[in-house]
Amino acid sequence: MNLIIGVLIFCLPLFIIPYSIRIIKPTHRGVVERFGKYLRILQPGLNFVIPIIDVVRYRNITERLADVQPQDIITKDN
């Protein structure tokens, strides 16, 4: 019985640690929600979260070009 508990205590962190590490790219941000409520913003780099409790949603923050129709402009000298 003690052997089984000891093995579980030893192996549990081996399964939890990989799920708690989040690596954010420089062009992204991570929004952390704990139980569905906003908690914080993850900056680029290595971040740690609590697995199962925290949910990370990734957002792309790169600028995008938009096509704009040409517009007629009335100037002061017109």
N, C-alpha and C positions, 0 to 999 in steps of 0.2 A: 504494500500500500504506500509506504513512504517513498519507494523507488518510483512509482508511477507519478506521484505528486512532484517529486524532484525533477523528473524528466519533463513534465508539463511546465514547471516553473522555468526550466532552462530553455525549452524550445519555444515558449510563447513569445519572448522578445524577438526571436529569429524570424517569426512570421509577421509581427507588428511593425518592426522598424522599416522594412522596405515600403510599406503602405503609408508611412507617416512622412516620408521625404518627397518633396515636390520641387522640381527644378523649373523655373520660369525663364523663358527666353527674353532677351532685351526688348523685343517688339511687342511683348504681351504683358498683361497684368493678371493676377489671380484674385478673384473675389471669394473670400471665405465666408461661408454661411454655417452657423452652428444652430442646428435644429430649425433651419429655415429662416433664421434672422441674420442680417448682416453683422459680421464681426470685425473684419479688417480687410485691407488690400495687401496682397503679396507683391513685393517688389522683385525685379529680376535677380536671379541667383538661386542659391540653395535655401529652401524654407522647410519648416517642420509644421505639421498639423496633426491633430488627433484623429486617427482613422475611425471610421464609422460615424463619429459624432460630427466632424467637420466635413463639409462638402466644398470642393474648390471648383469654381467656374472660371474658365479662361476667357479673356477678352483681348482682341487684337486692337492695338492702339496706333497702327501705322496710318499715315495720311493717305487718302485716296483722292484721285482726281475725278471731278464731275464735269460732264459736258454741259455747257450753258449756252443757250440760244443767243445769237447776236441781238443786241438791243439798240434802239435808236436813242440818242442822247441829245438833249437840247442844252447847248452851252450858252454862256453869257454873250458871246460875240455872234451868235446865230440869229 
